[in-house]
Amino acid sequence: MSHVNTIALIGCSGYAGQVLATLLAEHPKFELRVPPSGRAIPGDPSTLAALAGVDAVALAVPATPALEWTSILMQTGCRRVLDLSDSHRREDDVHYALRELCGPTPEGARLVANPGCYPTATLLALAPLVCGSLVDPSGACVVGASGASGAGKGLRDDLHFCHLESNVLPYNVGHHRHRPEIEHHLGAPVSLVTQLLPVARGLTITAFVAPRSGVTPADLRACLVEHHASHPYVHVLDAPDGRLGLKSAVGSHDAFLAVGPVAHGGHVPVFATIDNLMRGAASQALVALNDWFGLEPSLGLAAPRDAEVLSTPLFAHAHARTP
Ligand SMILES: NC(=O)c1ccc[n+]([C@@H]2O[C@H](COP(=O)([O-])OP(=O)(O)OC[C@H]3O[C@@H](n4cnc5c(N)ncnc54)[C@H](OP(=O)(O)O)[C@@H]3O)[C@@H](O)[C@H]2O)c1
């Protein structure tokens, strides 16, 4: 039998953890290890015993326990720790697992930070434009909207059905925890406003950028096409259309990008849509693990969606039923 790597998952009862557990359980080269039932309090001896000898530990828990677990796992000699929380995403000596920007997970890394969901969508859309000096680096305005699973499974008043249903409302205005992460990896300031949608999952952003003098919207699109040409799960659409809808991306690793065709008031809208639980968390984590173990990056993932086929509304509806 060919070699199988053991991956322990802490937090598999959470939204992101459930999706990652499913991907790991179906993966041909990974064997999922789940610590004993109940919440894995950092340092708990029975959990530590269950983690002994595994090839990697994935942490799908909130930032505070993730920070504590990371420190304990490093001290106890764990070979690889993949943290899905935002505890280590702005540390220069920790690999940031946004493959399209930072490349594959280095083989020798011990700790890897999985990117956040809004940062993933925003950076896929904006980083090539900022790196290519096509837009004014003094700042972009990003408006996002996402489903309630982005907040995790904990109960909160604003996540109750009665509050969410038929409603759209901004949250964490002025102090969204993803803004510093975006700015760190973009190397430019952003203004970020996010809205909560009455859907379970999916996330979309519109970033208003100011092109430098002489740069057209077509130049911005060409830059994204060139940057993502070798990234099969990133689709730069011809124009903003129905394929930017959440249904295109939910249940998949795919990201859909588009650039508005004209500038108004000196700004061009740039769009990105992903599934917060897949590309924004679990499938991105799976790609990082694949790279870490020298496997094909897409192993265990469905093939990229066909962006052309997605333009038919019926297809989009069919995909609304995928997990
Ligand atoms: N949801 C997303 O779209 C998304 C996207 C990207 C990254 N992330 C990150 O992924 C991580 C998990 O997010 P989530 O949305 O899956 O959260 P969640 O649904 O609230 O699940 C959290 C998980 O962590 C466990 N947990 C909570 N507090 C803990 C503690 N003090 N010690 C040990 N375990 C604890 C929970 O166990 P119990 O079952 O006992 O409560 C559950 O298994 C977070 O760091 C989040 O920022 C989430």
The ligand as a MOL file (V3000), in Angstrom:
LIG
                    3D

  0  0  0     0  0            999 V3000
M  V30 BEGIN CTAB
M  V30 COUNTS 48 52 0 0 0
M  V30 BEGIN ATOM
M  V30 1 N -16.2370 30.0380 9.1150 0
M  V30 2 C -15.4630 30.5140 8.1330 0
M  V30 3 O -15.9600 30.9180 7.0570 0
M  V30 4 C -13.9650 30.5780 8.3150 0
M  V30 5 C -13.1810 30.9340 7.2090 0
M  V30 6 C -11.7940 31.0130 7.3710 0
M  V30 7 C -11.2210 30.7510 8.6030 0
M  V30 8 N -12.0000 30.4340 9.6630 0 CHG=1
M  V30 9 C -11.3450 30.1790 10.9510 0
M  V30 10 O -11.4400 28.8090 11.2620 0
M  V30 11 C -11.5550 28.6460 12.6750 0
M  V30 12 C -12.8430 27.8840 12.9730 0
M  V30 13 O -13.9150 28.6630 12.4850 0
M  V30 14 P -15.4020 28.0850 12.4170 0
M  V30 15 O -16.1820 29.0710 11.6670 0
M  V30 16 O -15.3860 26.6610 11.9980 0 CHG=-1
M  V30 17 O -15.8100 28.1770 13.9660 0
M  V30 18 P -16.9580 27.3960 14.7450 0
M  V30 19 O -17.9940 26.9250 13.7970 0
M  V30 20 O -17.3710 28.3080 15.8480 0
M  V30 21 O -16.2020 26.1160 15.3490 0
M  V30 22 C -15.1550 26.3000 16.2680 0
M  V30 23 C -14.5540 24.9710 16.6420 0
M  V30 24 O -13.5600 25.2080 17.6360 0
M  V30 25 C -13.9490 24.5580 18.8640 0
M  V30 26 N -13.6520 25.4650 19.9670 0
M  V30 27 C -14.2820 26.6060 20.2970 0
M  V30 28 N -13.6920 27.1530 21.3650 0
M  V30 29 C -12.6790 26.3360 21.7340 0
M  V30 30 C -11.7340 26.3450 22.7840 0
M  V30 31 N -11.6920 27.3440 23.6710 0
M  V30 32 N -10.8470 25.3480 22.8500 0
M  V30 33 C -10.8640 24.3410 21.9540 0
M  V30 34 N -11.7520 24.2560 20.9390 0
M  V30 35 C -12.6480 25.2430 20.8310 0
M  V30 36 C -15.4340 24.3020 18.7310 0
M  V30 37 O -15.7620 23.2010 19.5680 0
M  V30 38 P -17.2270 23.0370 20.2190 0
M  V30 39 O -17.9900 22.1510 19.2590 0
M  V30 40 O -16.9560 22.3970 21.5210 0
M  V30 41 O -17.8250 24.4200 20.3420 0
M  V30 42 C -15.5440 23.9880 17.2400 0
M  V30 43 O -15.1080 22.6690 16.9720 0
M  V30 44 C -11.5650 30.0550 13.2810 0
M  V30 45 O -10.2890 30.3980 13.7260 0
M  V30 46 C -11.9750 30.9400 12.1010 0
M  V30 47 O -11.4770 32.2500 12.2090 0
M  V30 48 C -13.3660 30.3120 9.5480 0
M  V30 END ATOM
M  V30 BEGIN BOND
M  V30 1 1 1 2
M  V30 2 2 2 3
M  V30 3 1 2 4
M  V30 4 1 4 5
M  V30 5 2 4 48
M  V30 6 2 5 6
M  V30 7 1 6 7
M  V30 8 2 7 8
M  V30 9 1 8 9
M  V30 10 1 8 48
M  V30 11 1 9 10
M  V30 12 1 9 46
M  V30 13 1 10 11
M  V30 14 1 11 12
M  V30 15 1 11 44
M  V30 16 1 12 13
M  V30 17 1 13 14
M  V30 18 2 14 15
M  V30 19 1 14 16
M  V30 20 1 14 17
M  V30 21 1 17 18
M  V30 22 2 18 19
M  V30 23 1 18 20
M  V30 24 1 18 21
M  V30 25 1 21 22
M  V30 26 1 22 23
M  V30 27 1 23 24
M  V30 28 1 23 42
M  V30 29 1 24 25
M  V30 30 1 25 26
M  V30 31 1 25 36
M  V30 32 1 26 27
M  V30 33 1 26 35
M  V30 34 2 27 28
M  V30 35 1 28 29
M  V30 36 1 29 30
M  V30 37 2 29 35
M  V30 38 1 30 31
M  V30 39 2 30 32
M  V30 40 1 32 33
M  V30 41 2 33 34
M  V30 42 1 34 35
M  V30 43 1 36 37
M  V30 44 1 36 42
M  V30 45 1 37 38
M  V30 46 2 38 39
M  V30 47 1 38 40
M  V30 48 1 38 41
M  V30 49 1 42 43
M  V30 50 1 44 45
M  V30 51 1 44 46
M  V30 52 1 46 47
M  V30 END BOND
M  V30 END CTAB
M  END
